[in-house]
Amino acid sequence: MPIGHLSIRINTRRRDHHLWLNNGGVYWVHYTLHFDYRKRRIRRSLRTRDLERAIEFRDELFAHIREHGEFVATRREDPGISRLLVPVSSAVAAPWWVVGA
């Protein structure tokens, strides 16, 4: 799987930029990863109904992706799936966004 790099625009006037509220009241973050001269639109649940926590989680997630990247499966391997890269040192206390945490 190639490693994707974050490609986002920051809108300082809208603190909730990249955040979406679904019908169940849970916030989701939407962002784009670029990899191997391609791009993939990622949607990830933030598992919260609180806007302030959603903003905090989004900022943590983006900081993590900027530093470590994110695995992006090719459509043939596993369509629509991406995996965050988690450093070995933080594997003991995995962050909230790690799959299965």
BALOBA-1460 file (C-alpha; in Angstrom, 3 decimals):
// residues 101
<rec num="1" residu="m" x="0.000" y="0.000" z="0.000"/>
<rec num="2" residu="p" x="1.339" y="3.455" z="-0.842"/>
<rec num="3" residu="i" x="1.647" y="6.162" z="1.793"/>
<rec num="4" residu="g" x="-0.694" y="9.109" z="1.308"/>
<rec num="5" residu="h" x="0.084" y="12.677" z="2.279"/>
<rec num="6" residu="l" x="-2.474" y="15.201" z="3.432"/>
<rec num="7" residu="s" x="-3.685" y="17.817" z="0.984"/>
<rec num="8" residu="i" x="-6.056" y="20.258" z="2.652"/>
<rec num="9" residu="r" x="-6.918" y="23.928" z="2.658"/>
<rec num="10" residu="i" x="-7.268" y="25.598" z="6.026"/>
<rec num="11" residu="n" x="-10.142" y="28.059" z="6.355"/>
<rec num="12" residu="t" x="-9.333" y="30.164" z="9.435"/>
<rec num="13" residu="r" x="-12.777" y="31.800" z="9.378"/>
<rec num="14" residu="r" x="-14.577" y="28.464" z="9.792"/>
<rec num="15" residu="r" x="-13.423" y="26.371" z="12.742"/>
<rec num="16" residu="d" x="-15.606" y="23.478" z="11.580"/>
<rec num="17" residu="h" x="-13.986" y="23.234" z="8.146"/>
<rec num="18" residu="h" x="-13.625" y="19.566" z="7.013"/>
<rec num="19" residu="l" x="-16.252" y="18.482" z="9.588"/>
<rec num="20" residu="w" x="-19.659" y="17.068" z="8.699"/>
<rec num="21" residu="l" x="-22.546" y="16.086" z="10.946"/>
<rec num="22" residu="n" x="-24.393" y="12.929" z="9.880"/>
<rec num="23" residu="n" x="-28.080" y="12.184" z="10.509"/>
<rec num="24" residu="g" x="-27.232" y="10.407" z="13.770"/>
<rec num="25" residu="g" x="-25.553" y="13.529" z="15.130"/>
<rec num="26" residu="v" x="-21.984" y="12.164" z="14.918"/>
<rec num="27" residu="y" x="-19.229" y="14.310" z="13.420"/>
<rec num="28" residu="w" x="-17.126" y="13.034" z="10.518"/>
<rec num="29" residu="v" x="-13.972" y="14.479" z="8.999"/>
<rec num="30" residu="h" x="-13.415" y="14.542" z="5.229"/>
<rec num="31" residu="y" x="-9.974" y="15.082" z="3.706"/>
<rec num="32" residu="t" x="-7.884" y="14.245" z="0.636"/>
<rec num="33" residu="l" x="-4.711" y="12.153" z="0.510"/>
<rec num="34" residu="h" x="-2.283" y="12.315" z="-2.400"/>
<rec num="35" residu="f" x="-0.167" y="9.266" z="-3.265"/>
<rec num="36" residu="d" x="1.625" y="7.974" z="-6.367"/>
<rec num="37" residu="y" x="0.311" y="10.866" z="-8.516"/>
<rec num="38" residu="r" x="-3.236" y="9.965" z="-7.489"/>
<rec num="39" residu="k" x="-5.631" y="11.153" z="-4.805"/>
<rec num="40" residu="r" x="-8.199" y="9.575" z="-2.536"/>
<rec num="41" residu="r" x="-11.011" y="11.274" z="-0.628"/>
<rec num="42" residu="i" x="-11.172" y="9.892" z="2.920"/>
<rec num="43" residu="r" x="-14.128" y="10.068" z="5.289"/>
<rec num="44" residu="r" x="-13.540" y="9.081" z="8.904"/>
<rec num="45" residu="s" x="-15.911" y="9.122" z="11.878"/>
<rec num="46" residu="l" x="-14.721" y="11.205" z="14.821"/>
<rec num="47" residu="r" x="-17.019" y="9.223" z="17.157"/>
<rec num="48" residu="t" x="-18.331" y="12.308" z="18.943"/>
<rec num="49" residu="r" x="-21.432" y="14.494" z="18.926"/>
<rec num="50" residu="d" x="-19.608" y="17.441" z="20.520"/>
<rec num="51" residu="l" x="-18.308" y="20.074" z="18.078"/>
<rec num="52" residu="e" x="-15.414" y="21.184" z="20.316"/>
<rec num="53" residu="r" x="-14.165" y="17.594" z="20.702"/>
<rec num="54" residu="a" x="-14.606" y="17.021" z="16.960"/>
<rec num="55" residu="i" x="-12.415" y="20.058" z="16.219"/>
<rec num="56" residu="e" x="-9.802" y="18.806" z="18.693"/>
<rec num="57" residu="f" x="-9.865" y="15.272" z="17.216"/>
<rec num="58" residu="r" x="-9.621" y="16.637" z="13.655"/>
<rec num="59" residu="d" x="-6.580" y="18.737" z="14.576"/>
<rec num="60" residu="e" x="-4.894" y="15.737" z="16.271"/>
<rec num="61" residu="l" x="-5.638" y="13.526" z="13.274"/>
<rec num="62" residu="f" x="-4.283" y="16.041" z="10.749"/>
<rec num="63" residu="a" x="-1.131" y="16.590" z="12.844"/>
<rec num="64" residu="h" x="-0.573" y="12.829" z="12.985"/>
<rec num="65" residu="i" x="-1.043" y="12.391" z="9.224"/>
<rec num="66" residu="r" x="1.270" y="15.333" z="8.457"/>
<rec num="67" residu="e" x="3.994" y="13.751" z="10.591"/>
<rec num="68" residu="h" x="3.599" y="10.055" z="9.729"/>
<rec num="69" residu="g" x="1.471" y="9.777" z="6.582"/>
<rec num="70" residu="e" x="-1.354" y="7.286" z="6.042"/>
<rec num="71" residu="f" x="-1.401" y="3.971" z="4.161"/>
<rec num="72" residu="v" x="-3.816" y="4.014" z="1.230"/>
<rec num="73" residu="a" x="-5.003" y="0.715" z="-0.209"/>
<rec num="74" residu="t" x="-5.314" y="0.549" z="-3.963"/>
<rec num="75" residu="r" x="-8.880" y="-0.045" z="-5.107"/>
<rec num="76" residu="r" x="-7.925" y="-3.534" z="-6.227"/>
<rec num="77" residu="e" x="-6.547" y="-4.441" z="-2.761"/>
<rec num="78" residu="d" x="-9.204" y="-2.995" z="-0.486"/>
<rec num="79" residu="p" x="-11.466" y="-0.275" z="-1.925"/>
<rec num="80" residu="g" x="-12.011" y="2.793" z="0.218"/>
<rec num="81" residu="i" x="-9.726" y="1.683" z="3.039"/>
<rec num="82" residu="s" x="-6.907" y="3.712" z="4.513"/>
<rec num="83" residu="r" x="-4.738" y="2.925" z="7.519"/>
<rec num="84" residu="l" x="-3.010" y="5.456" z="9.716"/>
<rec num="85" residu="l" x="0.644" y="4.922" z="10.408"/>
<rec num="86" residu="v" x="1.206" y="4.698" z="14.148"/>
<rec num="87" residu="p" x="4.757" y="4.911" z="15.485"/>
<rec num="88" residu="v" x="5.891" y="1.870" z="17.484"/>
<rec num="89" residu="s" x="6.423" y="3.992" z="20.599"/>
<rec num="90" residu="s" x="2.740" y="4.970" z="20.703"/>
<rec num="91" residu="a" x="1.408" y="1.494" z="19.878"/>
<rec num="92" residu="v" x="1.004" y="0.706" z="23.597"/>
<rec num="93" residu="a" x="-1.505" y="3.520" z="24.170"/>
<rec num="94" residu="a" x="-3.033" y="3.771" z="20.706"/>
<rec num="95" residu="p" x="-4.766" y="7.059" z="19.868"/>
<rec num="96" residu="w" x="-8.560" y="7.090" z="19.403"/>
<rec num="97" residu="w" x="-8.324" y="7.089" z="15.606"/>
<rec num="98" residu="v" x="-6.408" y="3.796" z="15.299"/>
<rec num="99" residu="v" x="-8.642" y="1.085" z="13.853"/>
<rec num="100" residu="g" x="-9.814" y="-1.221" z="16.618"/>
<rec num="101" residu="a" x="-8.891" y="1.184" z="19.436"/>
